[in-house]
Amino acid sequence: MQTPVPAKIPRPADAPDSRQPQGVAAARIRRFSEATGRKNMQLLIQLRWIAVVGQIITIAVVHFLLGIMLPLEPLLVVLGAITVFNLASRLRWQVQQVVTEGELLLALLVDVGMLTLMLYFTGGAANPFAWLYLLQITLGAMLLTPQATWIMVIATTLCFAWLALLARPLPMPTHMDGGLANPYMQGMLVCFALNAGLLVTFIVRITRNLRQRDAHLADLRQRAAEEENIVRMGLLASGAAHELGTPLATLAVILGDWARLPTFTSDPELLEEVIEMQAQIQRCKAIVSGILMSAGEARGESSEETSICTFLDELVEEWRASRPVTSFVYDNRFGLDVPVVSDSTLKQTICNILDNALEASPHHVSLEVERDADALRITVKDNGSGFPPEMLAQLGKPYQSSKGRPGRGMGLFLVVNVARTLGGRVTARNRVGGGAVVTLTLPLAAIALEEGDDS
């Protein structure tokens, strides 16, 4: 037998668990660091292509235009090795998404080795392009830890010393004048310009990657703190709901007995008041049940299959009947209905938005429902004073309230977090003529009906 299964609010794979918050947070931080490492590896691959092109141009100019004879065969072999290594790196990092710091260090050491071989055949330490070692060290300082950077310093220093002792001397023409007419000074000028241009270009890009990573990490830490607040509030609400269950049941029994007593049945006014009290008790019990269901502790109420339009129509009818709203406009333009299972958390989320609007604008509130591609969009408008600018800038942060009373401002905080857990979003803005607009957008896949086997 097929029975409807409620589309539960999923916990993201990297959502913090109160039992192991540090391990989950560390895993999320590690994933963002690895993503940044992949971007930086792509930058190194791009830099290597620039180096290959630049070296080919330099060899051609020096050998054919300046008349300085270079050993072309070994230089072309080294350039071929660099090209093969770069192609292999590009293919590898297209498949493997994770780049560790050790792999970044290895890539930089390979670049140092290739540069050393090129310099070995072209004058060694006397080659003006030997100062490109500083570019490698600078990149290492930007991308690696201090320990790995010192490895780069030691490696480049040893390579430079080896070139000074063993490199092949480069035959230089003796008739060249000083100044920029000297090929060595020309090489120094080109090396300086190349170093400066590459450092500016790639350090700016690397810094941008690091800033994006830091922004992501700061956002993760903020979300972890907010979700920890939600866990604490959930535990408090669940405990309070359990404690309220017994006195509410007792009151319901007492009121049921009173409704049958002759004293009340003979007095229509007293009987009406008892019936109203029973209705309010039932509403309190429904709220308690909703809290427990949201916490995963259902009190025996079966999940009810419904649809988006039916769910919203019933929610609006219940909300309008239980709130002192003067003017309420409900406009449902969703279109073709979609089957869902009624979810108390989503219901409470929408009611929170409506309650905030009603508190800001007791005389008029409107709710609009429409479909935006594969998403449900709910818009609530009011005629109140609107949101202060600082609250709009901190939308969804706890204890951000325009009511000026301590302990307030949790409604939109919970709304934003529920929407984010469902893969949706909440936006807010002030209306031109006064009042505020809050829009809740949820993907239909997150709230649609799922079919499961009833075992």
SELONU-345467 format. One record per residue (C-alpha): residue number from 0; residue in three letters; x, y, z. Coordinates in Angstrom, 3 decimals, decimal comma, m for minus. Layout:
PT    nr   rest          u          v          w
PT   NUM    ala          X          Y          Z
...
REM end
This chain:
PT    nr   rest          u          v          w
PT     0    met      0,000      0,000      0,000
PT     1    gln      1,357      3,407     m0,971
PT     2    thr      1,083      6,061      1,717
PT     3    pro      2,164      9,668      1,516
PT     4    val      5,445     10,434      3,159
PT     5    pro      6,010     14,005      4,287
PT     6    ala      8,795     15,826      2,543
PT     7    lys     10,891     16,367      5,641
PT     8    ile     13,082     19,379      5,925
PT     9    pro     16,448     17,868      5,029
PT    10    arg     19,564     18,394      7,016
PT    11    pro     22,313     19,449      4,619
PT    12    ala     25,196     17,053      4,388
PT    13    asp     27,462     19,638      5,962
PT    14    ala     24,991     20,998      8,493
PT    15    pro     26,359     21,197     12,022
PT    16    asp     25,407     18,397     14,373
PT    17    ser     25,209     19,265     18,038
PT    18    arg     26,961     15,986     18,817
PT    19    gln     30,030     16,753     16,693
PT    20    pro     30,082     20,437     15,800
PT    21    gln     33,843     20,770     15,685
PT    22    gly     34,362     17,831     13,295
PT    23    val     31,688     19,012     10,860
PT    24    ala     32,899     22,609     10,925
PT    25    ala     36,468     21,443     10,323
PT    26    ala     35,293     19,342      7,348
PT    27    arg     33,468     22,296      5,794
PT    28    ile     36,472     24,578      6,286
PT    29    arg     38,732     21,930      4,740
PT    30    arg     36,462     21,654      1,682
PT    31    phe     36,551     25,409      1,091
PT    32    ser     40,329     25,470      1,535
PT    33    glu     40,658     22,661     m1,017
PT    34    ala     38,428     24,532     m3,473
PT    35    thr     40,664     27,580     m3,093
PT    36    gly     43,697     25,344     m3,667
PT    37    arg     42,190     24,156     m6,959
PT    38    lys     41,709     27,740     m8,142
PT    39    asn     45,293     28,540     m7,231
PT    40    met     46,544     25,445     m9,096
PT    41    gln     44,673     26,667    m12,178
PT    42    leu     46,480     29,986    m11,838
PT    43    leu     49,828     28,171    m11,732
PT    44    ile     48,897     26,270    m14,903
PT    45    gln     48,059     29,548    m16,638
PT    46    leu     51,338     31,054    m15,454
PT    47    arg     53,226     28,048    m16,834
PT    48    trp     51,662     28,562    m20,276
PT    49    ile     52,736     32,206    m20,173
PT    50    ala     56,250     31,066    m19,228
PT    51    val     56,410     28,636    m22,173
PT    52    val     55,341     31,292    m24,678
PT    53    gly     57,668     33,882    m23,144
PT    54    gln     60,640     31,527    m23,216
PT    55    ile     60,057     30,630    m26,870
PT    56    ile     59,932     34,331    m27,794
PT    57    thr     63,034     35,087    m25,712
PT    58    ile     65,045     32,217    m27,253
PT    59    ala     64,075     33,307    m30,762
PT    60    val     65,013     36,946    m30,139
PT    61    val     68,334     36,133    m28,439
PT    62    his     69,410     33,463    m30,908
PT    63    phe     68,260     34,891    m34,222
PT    64    leu     68,136     38,674    m33,682
PT    65    leu     70,923     39,318    m31,197
PT    66    gly     73,183     36,670    m32,669
PT    67    ile     73,923     34,975    m29,336
PT    68    met     74,232     31,277    m30,085
PT    69    leu     72,056     29,171    m27,766
PT    70    pro     71,937     25,370    m27,491
PT    71    leu     68,516     25,058    m29,101
PT    72    glu     68,138     21,289    m28,865
PT    73    pro     68,312     20,903    m25,035
PT    74    leu     66,248     24,088    m24,575
PT    75    leu     63,485     22,719    m26,803
PT    76    val     63,576     19,421    m24,867
PT    77    val     63,041     21,321    m21,598
PT    78    leu     60,221     23,348    m23,136
PT    79    gly     58,625     20,127    m24,370
PT    80    ala     58,855     18,664    m20,855
PT    81    ile     57,187     21,770    m19,404
PT    82    thr     54,397     21,522    m21,986
PT    83    val     53,783     17,823    m21,267
PT    84    phe     53,775     18,446    m17,520
PT    85    asn     51,304     21,318    m17,912
PT    86    leu     48,971     19,270    m20,114
PT    87    ala     49,067     16,412    m17,598
PT    88    ser     48,366     18,865    m14,750
PT    89    arg     45,403     20,343    m16,597
PT    90    leu     43,897     16,907    m17,260
PT    91    arg     44,473     15,786    m13,681
PT    92    trp     42,842     18,787    m12,031
PT    93    gln     39,857     18,614    m14,352
PT    94    val     39,154     15,151    m12,917
PT    95    gln     40,344     15,614     m9,346
PT    96    gln     38,634     18,478     m7,551
PT    97    val     40,827     18,530     m4,445
PT    98    val     44,257     20,183     m4,408
PT    99    thr     46,337     19,889     m1,264
PT   100    glu     49,103     22,214     m0,160
PT   101    gly     51,650     19,463     m0,777
PT   102    glu     50,581     19,299     m4,407
PT   103    leu     50,887     23,077     m4,760
PT   104    leu     54,397     22,866     m3,296
PT   105    leu     55,303     20,062     m5,701
PT   106    ala     54,036     22,088     m8,685
PT   107    leu     56,115     25,111     m7,644
PT   108    leu     59,220     22,940     m7,122
PT   109    val     58,751     21,485    m10,619
PT   110    asp     58,611     25,041    m11,981
PT   111    val     61,817     25,872    m10,098
PT   112    gly     63,492     22,749    m11,553
PT   113    met     62,428     23,591    m15,105
PT   114    leu     63,650     27,182    m14,730
PT   115    thr     66,968     25,881    m13,390
PT   116    leu     67,447     23,641    m16,438
PT   117    met     66,659     26,516    m18,798
PT   118    leu     69,191     28,730    m17,008
PT   119    tyr     71,801     25,947    m16,969
PT   120    phe     71,983     25,977    m20,758
PT   121    thr     71,871     29,782    m21,038
PT   122    gly     74,578     31,175    m18,768
PT   123    gly     73,456     30,008    m15,293
PT   124    ala     73,495     32,598    m12,502
PT   125    ala     74,844     35,208    m14,945
PT   126    asn     71,615     35,041    m16,964
PT   127    pro     69,482     38,093    m16,085
PT   128    phe     66,378     35,882    m16,025
PT   129    ala     67,753     34,136    m12,932
PT   130    trp     65,789     36,737    m10,960
PT   131    leu     62,634     34,858    m11,930
PT   132    tyr     63,423     32,715     m8,883
PT   133    leu     62,017     35,605     m6,823
PT   134    leu     58,687     35,223     m8,635
PT   135    gln     58,525     31,561     m7,555
PT   136    ile     59,365     32,464     m3,955
PT   137    thr     56,733     35,214     m3,901
PT   138    leu     54,060     32,860     m5,237
PT   139    gly     55,064     30,301     m2,627
PT   140    ala     54,739     32,893      0,130
PT   141    met     51,221     33,686     m1,110
PT   142    leu     50,017     30,106     m1,577
PT   143    leu     51,858     28,023      1,020
PT   144    thr     52,373     27,843      4,750
PT   145    pro     55,547     29,405      6,201
PT   146    gln     57,196     25,978      6,500
PT   147    ala     56,539     25,143      2,839
PT   148    thr     57,650     28,623      1,792
PT   149    trp     61,002     28,098      3,513
PT   150    ile     61,361     24,881      1,517
PT   151    met     60,947     27,006     m1,610
PT   152    val     63,592     29,464     m0,353
PT   153    ile     66,072     26,670      0,345
PT   154    ala     65,387     24,968     m3,015
PT   155    thr     65,829     28,149     m5,070
PT   156    thr     68,965     29,111     m3,142
PT   157    leu     70,543     25,706     m3,790
PT   158    cys     69,579     25,877     m7,478
PT   159    phe     71,101     29,360     m7,797
PT   160    ala     74,321     28,197     m6,107
PT   161    trp     74,472     25,141     m8,383
PT   162    leu     74,087     27,355    m11,454
PT   163    ala     76,859     29,667    m10,240
PT   164    leu     79,240     26,718     m9,943
PT   165    leu     78,381     24,376    m12,822
PT   166    ala     76,272     26,129    m15,480
PT   167    arg     77,506     26,467    m19,043
PT   168    pro     78,848     29,939    m19,824
PT   169    leu     76,952     31,871    m22,445
PT   170    pro     79,003     33,297    m25,330
PT   171    met     78,351     37,035    m25,368
PT   172    pro     79,485     39,446    m28,106
PT   173    thr     82,325     41,670    m26,981
PT   174    his     81,472     44,711    m29,125
PT   175    met     78,252     45,655    m27,315
PT   176    asp     78,219     49,110    m25,698
PT   177    gly     76,879     49,863    m22,223
PT   178    gly     73,396     50,952    m21,275
PT   179    leu     70,396     49,433    m22,991
PT   180    ala     72,554     48,479    m25,972
PT   181    asn     74,050     45,770    m23,762
PT   182    pro     72,117     42,474    m24,104
PT   183    tyr     72,541     41,835    m20,396
PT   184    met     70,873     45,136    m19,500
PT   185    gln     68,128     44,422    m21,998
PT   186    gly     67,573     41,050    m20,356
PT   187    met     67,493     42,711    m16,916
PT   188    leu     64,885     45,201    m18,144
PT   189    val     62,701     42,468    m19,653
PT   190    cys     63,073     40,330    m16,528
PT   191    phe     62,104     43,255    m14,285
PT   192    ala     59,034     44,099    m16,373
PT   193    leu     58,057     40,434    m16,545
PT   194    asn     58,433     39,935    m12,814
PT   195    ala     56,456     43,083    m12,011
PT   196    gly     53,646     42,329    m14,473
PT   197    leu     53,226     38,708    m13,426
PT   198    leu     53,377     39,539     m9,726
PT   199    val     50,691     42,210    m10,029
PT   200    thr     48,451     40,024    m12,210
PT   201    phe     48,658     36,800    m10,268
PT   202    ile     48,936     38,161     m6,741
PT   203    val     45,759     40,169     m7,324
PT   204    arg     43,988     36,998     m8,512
PT   205    ile     45,397     34,868     m5,694
PT   206    thr     44,399     37,507     m3,149
PT   207    arg     40,888     37,519     m4,586
PT   208    asn     40,706     33,737     m4,194
PT   209    leu     41,893     33,985     m0,599
PT   210    arg     39,386     36,731      0,176
PT   211    gln     36,572     34,634     m1,270
PT   212    arg     37,701     31,710      0,866
PT   213    asp     37,840     33,887      3,995
PT   214    ala     34,370     35,267      3,232
PT   215    his     33,012     31,721      2,839
PT   216    leu     34,628     30,658      6,114
PT   217    ala     33,218     33,679      7,928
PT   218    asp     29,769     32,875      6,539
PT   219    leu     30,108     29,252      7,654
PT   220    arg     31,090     30,303     11,164
PT   221    gln     28,143     32,701     11,310
PT   222    arg     25,752     30,012     10,063
PT   223    ala     27,141     27,523     12,570
PT   224    ala     26,518     29,998     15,392
PT   225    glu     22,984     30,693     14,143
PT   226    glu     22,194     26,998     13,760
PT   227    glu     23,506     26,374     17,267
PT   228    asn     21,010     28,979     18,497
PT   229    ile     18,267     27,147     16,597
PT   230    val     19,250     23,831     18,201
PT   231    arg     19,087     25,388     21,668
PT   232    met     15,734     27,027     20,934
PT   233    gly     14,430     23,777     19,481
PT   234    leu     15,395     21,850     22,603
PT   235    leu     13,783     24,525     24,788
PT   236    ala     10,601     24,566     22,708
PT   237    ser     10,418     20,767     22,632
PT   238    gly     10,818     20,576     26,406
PT   239    ala      8,220     23,282     26,955
PT   240    ala      5,816     21,502     24,589
PT   241    his      6,176     18,269     26,543
PT   242    glu      5,551     20,097     29,819
PT   243    leu      2,486     21,900     28,441
PT   244    gly      0,900     18,720     27,081
PT   245    thr     m0,342     17,431     30,446
PT   246    pro     m1,931     20,653     31,797
PT   247    leu     m3,594     21,308     28,429
PT   248    ala     m5,070     17,802     28,412
PT   249    thr     m6,288     18,329     31,986
PT   250    leu     m7,911     21,637     31,069
PT   251    ala     m9,583     20,041     28,064
PT   252    val    m11,106     17,324     30,284
PT   253    ile    m12,307     19,859     32,878
PT   254    leu    m13,901     22,079     30,234
PT   255    gly    m15,582     19,025     28,687
PT   256    asp    m17,094     18,189     32,088
PT   257    trp    m18,200     21,785     32,622
PT   258    ala    m19,941     21,883     29,257
PT   259    arg    m22,217     19,024     30,432
PT   260    leu    m23,083     20,538     33,837
PT   261    pro    m26,642     21,918     34,232
PT   262    thr    m25,191     25,196     35,499
PT   263    phe    m23,603     25,851     32,132
PT   264    thr    m26,128     24,194     29,852
PT   265    ser    m28,872     26,369     31,327
PT   266    asp    m26,895     29,572     30,752
PT   267    pro    m26,172     30,163     27,012
PT   268    glu    m23,601     32,888     27,723
PT   269    leu    m21,568     30,707     30,095
PT   270    leu    m21,835     27,763     27,700
PT   271    glu    m20,582     29,916     24,822
PT   272    glu    m17,601     31,014     26,902
PT   273    val    m16,797     27,388     27,786
PT   274    ile    m16,985     26,409     24,107
PT   275    glu    m14,659     29,299     23,218
PT   276    met    m12,234     28,182     25,932
PT   277    gln    m12,341     24,640     24,527
PT   278    ala    m11,514     25,992     21,069
PT   279    gln     m8,549     27,935     22,427
PT   280    ile     m7,307     24,870     24,315
PT   281    gln     m7,511     22,854     21,099
PT   282    arg     m5,533     25,540     19,332
PT   283    cys     m2,848     25,431     22,038
PT   284    lys     m2,700     21,644     21,724
PT   285    ala     m2,324     21,966     17,947
PT   286    ile      0,555     24,413     18,421
PT   287    val      2,240     22,042     20,879
PT   288    ser      1,788     19,161     18,444
PT   289    gly      3,272     21,269     15,665
PT   290    ile      6,342     22,045     17,775
PT   291    leu      6,873     18,381     18,581
PT   292    met      6,353     17,337     14,958
PT   293    ser      8,909     19,917     13,827
PT   294    ala     11,335     18,470     16,360
PT   295    gly     10,711     14,963     14,983
PT   296    glu      8,538     13,879     17,918
PT   297    ala      5,094     13,441     16,387
PT   298    arg      2,327     12,825     18,896
PT   299    gly      0,438     10,317     16,792
PT   300    glu     m1,148     12,646     14,277
PT   301    ser     m0,996     11,058     10,830
PT   302    ser      0,520     12,944      7,921
PT   303    glu     m2,174     14,290      5,669
PT   304    glu     m1,844     14,408      1,915
PT   305    thr     m2,837     17,739      0,456
PT   306    ser     m1,761     20,178     m2,259
PT   307    ile     m0,076     23,541     m2,260
PT   308    cys     m3,269     25,496     m2,927
PT   309    thr     m5,290     23,535     m0,371
PT   310    phe     m2,496     23,817      2,192
PT   311    leu     m2,259     27,578      1,740
PT   312    asp     m6,031     28,103      1,604
PT   313    glu     m6,494     26,268      4,910
PT   314    leu     m3,529     28,064      6,460
PT   315    val     m4,932     31,455      5,472
PT   316    glu     m8,399     30,575      6,728
PT   317    glu     m7,049     29,431     10,095
PT   318    trp     m4,732     32,412     10,427
PT   319    arg     m7,423     34,935      9,533
PT   320    ala     m9,896     33,377     11,975
PT   321    ser     m7,443     33,478     14,896
PT   322    arg     m5,936     36,963     14,378
PT   323    pro     m7,549     40,373     14,823
PT   324    val     m6,824     41,586     11,307
PT   325    thr     m9,069     44,342      9,914
PT   326    ser     m8,289     43,972      6,211
PT   327    phe     m6,622     40,878      4,754
PT   328    val     m6,175     40,276      1,004
PT   329    tyr     m5,309     36,764     m0,183
PT   330    asp     m4,397     36,355     m3,859
PT   331    asn     m3,493     32,814     m4,950
PT   332    arg     m2,141     32,807     m8,521
PT   333    phe     m0,145     29,567     m8,240
PT   334    gly     m1,905     27,896    m11,169
PT   335    leu     m1,749     24,128    m11,685
PT   336    asp     m1,767     22,534     m8,233
PT   337    val      1,073     20,347     m6,912
PT   338    pro      0,566     17,523     m4,361
PT   339    val      2,380     17,949     m1,036
PT   340    val      2,139     16,746      2,551
PT   341    ser      1,195     19,429      5,074
PT   342    asp      4,295     20,384      7,065
PT   343    ser      3,934     22,153     10,401
PT   344    thr      7,342     23,823     10,137
PT   345    leu      6,508     25,413      6,804
PT   346    lys      3,101     26,401      8,126
PT   347    gln      4,659     28,076     11,172
PT   348    thr      7,189     29,809      8,923
PT   349    ile      4,483     31,429      6,801
PT   350    cys      2,484     32,321      9,903
PT   351    asn      5,564     34,012     11,380
PT   352    ile      5,819     36,251      8,315
PT   353    leu      2,100     37,086      8,504
PT   354    asp      2,303     37,747     12,268
PT   355    asn      5,207     40,148     11,785
PT   356    ala      3,263     41,977      9,073
PT   357    leu      0,149     42,134     11,261
PT   358    glu      2,107     43,529     14,189
PT   359    ala      3,566     46,243     11,949
PT   360    ser      0,280     46,946     10,157
PT   361    pro     m2,811     45,892     12,189
PT   362    his     m5,240     47,352      9,634
PT   363    his     m4,043     45,758      6,395
PT   364    val     m2,014     42,712      5,377
PT   365    ser     m1,891     40,995      1,992
PT   366    leu     m0,555     37,615      0,892
PT   367    glu      0,212     36,733     m2,727
PT   368    val      1,059     33,239     m3,987
PT   369    glu      2,489     32,521     m7,410
PT   370    arg      4,641     30,016     m9,216
PT   371    asp      8,055     31,064    m10,511
PT   372    ala      9,290     28,245    m12,804
PT   373    asp     10,001     25,362    m10,387
PT   374    ala      9,629     27,437     m7,242
PT   375    leu      6,833     28,592     m4,942
PT   376    arg      6,896     32,329     m4,241
PT   377    ile      4,941     33,764     m1,315
PT   378    thr      4,833     37,545     m0,909
PT   379    val      3,518     39,277      2,215
PT   380    lys      2,898     43,047      2,164
PT   381    asp      1,898     45,458      4,895
PT   382    asn      1,257     49,183      5,301
PT   383    gly      3,447     49,681      8,353
PT   384    ser      6,526     51,833      8,832
PT   385    gly      8,822     49,426      6,985
PT   386    phe     12,198     48,006      7,990
PT   387    pro     15,014     50,206      9,299
PT   388    pro     18,015     50,206      6,903
PT   389    glu     20,252     48,476      9,449
PT   390    met     17,726     45,652      9,820
PT   391    leu     17,530     45,126      6,059
PT   392    ala     21,327     44,924      5,978
PT   393    gln     21,253     42,230      8,695
PT   394    leu     18,160     40,346      7,492
PT   395    gly     17,883     36,944      9,106
PT   396    lys     20,329     37,664     11,936
PT   397    pro     19,043     36,856     15,439
PT   398    tyr     17,731     39,632     17,690
PT   399    gln     17,346     42,109     14,821
PT   400    ser     14,025     43,776     15,609
PT   401    ser     12,359     47,109     14,922
PT   402    lys     10,154     46,756     17,987
PT   403    gly     12,770     48,041     20,429
PT   404    arg     12,167     45,340     23,021
PT   405    pro     14,833     42,895     24,252
PT   406    gly     14,518     39,281     23,175
PT   407    arg     12,626     40,114     19,998
PT   408    gly     13,705     39,629     16,403
PT   409    met     13,702     35,820     16,272
PT   410    gly     10,761     35,458     13,857
PT   411    leu     12,567     36,406     10,647
PT   412    phe     15,702     34,661     11,907
PT   413    leu     13,810     31,358     12,071
PT   414    val     12,061     32,052      8,748
PT   415    val     15,381     32,649      6,972
PT   416    asn     16,951     29,515      8,423
PT   417    val     13,994     27,276      7,552
PT   418    ala     13,988     28,661      3,995
PT   419    arg     17,734     28,147      3,690
PT   420    thr     17,433     24,553      4,956
PT   421    leu     14,842     23,885      2,254
PT   422    gly     17,111     25,393     m0,400
PT   423    gly     15,069     28,593     m0,668
PT   424    arg     15,605     32,216      0,241
PT   425    val     13,901     35,142      1,961
PT   426    thr     14,137     38,737      0,769
PT   427    ala     12,734     41,914      2,265
PT   428    arg     12,382     45,485      1,081
PT   429    asn     10,465     48,641      1,884
PT   430    arg      7,634     49,823     m0,332
PT   431    val      7,843     53,209     m1,995
PT   432    gly      4,546     54,405     m0,561
PT   433    gly      5,201     52,988      2,913
PT   434    gly      5,145     49,515      4,377
PT   435    ala      7,274     46,451      3,783
PT   436    val      7,404     43,430      1,461
PT   437    val      8,766     40,025      2,524
PT   438    thr      9,147     37,353     m0,152
PT   439    leu      9,660     33,665      0,602
PT   440    thr     10,857     31,547     m2,346
PT   441    leu     11,045     27,763     m2,029
PT   442    pro     11,943     25,126     m4,633
PT   443    leu      8,946     22,882     m5,297
PT   444    ala     11,193     19,800     m5,112
PT   445    ala     11,828     20,527     m1,415
PT   446    ile      8,148     20,473     m0,423
PT   447    ala      6,621     18,128     m3,004
PT   448    leu      4,937     14,853     m2,043
PT   449    glu      7,118     11,753     m1,986
PT   450    glu      5,716      8,239     m2,262
PT   451    gly      6,974      5,492      0,031
PT   452    asp      6,066      1,978      0,996
PT   453    asp      4,202      1,483      4,191
PT   454    ser      5,872     m1,420      5,818
REM end
